[in-house]
Amino acid sequence: MKRQLSVFLKGAGMGAADAVPGVSGGTIAFVTGIYEELIHTIKQFGPSAFTAWRRGGLALLATHLNLAFAIPLLLGIGASLVTVAHLVVWLMEEHPLLLNGFFFGLVAASAIVVSRHPADWKLWHLLPLVVGLLLAHALPSLMPVITLLGSEALMLIVGGAIAISALLLPGVSGSFLLLTMGLYGTVMEGIRGFDLELLSIFAVGCLIGLFGFSRLLSWLLHHHRTATMQLLIGFIVGSLPVLWPWRELVRYQLGPQGQMIPLDYRYLTPGDYANLTGDYGLMLPVLATMLIGAVLVLALAGYHRVSASGKVAAGPQTSPDKEDGSNA
């Protein structure tokens, strides 16, 4: 029960992050130590699940799908999306600097936490790191192409596939990509208003992206783990400019419904921001929220590291018993 509650809370953190443009639920999964289990669990939902059910019934199916992990995680994500949607919209409108500051600190600390080089790290692993940086920078500017599809239903399906794939990538925000596609407001209003028709169409795209992309990521982690981890770190670091609180929108385009789709920003100091906008730069409060976000990540990473080392330390204590044939 303790593990299920822990997974539920981590899912709630992922859902809260994915409600904010510029933040990735995958980053939260990465920091809280459930990322690889998440990817491999999603991969299990497919034809192999039917085989497991035929061989061992519901018990083997539940084990095959890792439902003890998947169900509390989904409940946490769902509960958070429904409840946080209102809060996020309000914070984005009323306190955007503080909100961006918090998540900038959170993502920056996440990049530090996951950037430790493993034992098999090689110089060529800088290549996937750079690729991740470039892709994180380029993806938002490519997303407005989705508006050329014309049909809103088709846009929702393609947008859902892309956004849910981004959810699986630390540092890449599905919400921000939806924003650059001009679909963020539509989807958030659909969630808040329980528009079942819109959400059903969006869910079809999500399922397509989820099952396809999870299999690709699972294969990459299994066969090229270090290179893949460097790619993911590149995505995390590359997402930081999008979260910089003091910025000015310098290039945008209008979506099919007249909504503004951001394409490029100019990054400012707090003083320049205040002079440009006439608003307070709020340097100290924003720095405080950055620190809170960073400390939260470091605390979570420290807790996970202690828990993991505790499990490793507990392992050898049982091995003598097994060797002796003891059942104690």
Secondary structure, 3 states (H helix, E strand, C coil): CHHHHHHHHHHHHHHHHHCCCCCCHHHHHHHCCCHHHHHHHHHCCCHHHHHHHHHHHHHHHHHHCCHHHHHHHHHHHHHHHHHHHHHHHHHHHHCHHHHHHHHHHHHHHHHHHHCCCCCCCCHHHHHHHHHHHHHHHHHHHHHHHHHHHCCHHHHHHHHHHHHHHHHCCCCCCHHHHHHHHCCHHHHHHHHHHCCHHHHHHHHHHHHHHHHHHHHHHHHHHHHCHHHHHHHHHHHHHHCHHHHCCCEEEEEEEECCCCCEEEEEEEECCHHHHHHHHCCCCCHHHHHHHHHHHHHHHHHHHHHHHHHHHHHHHHHHHHHHHHHHCCCC
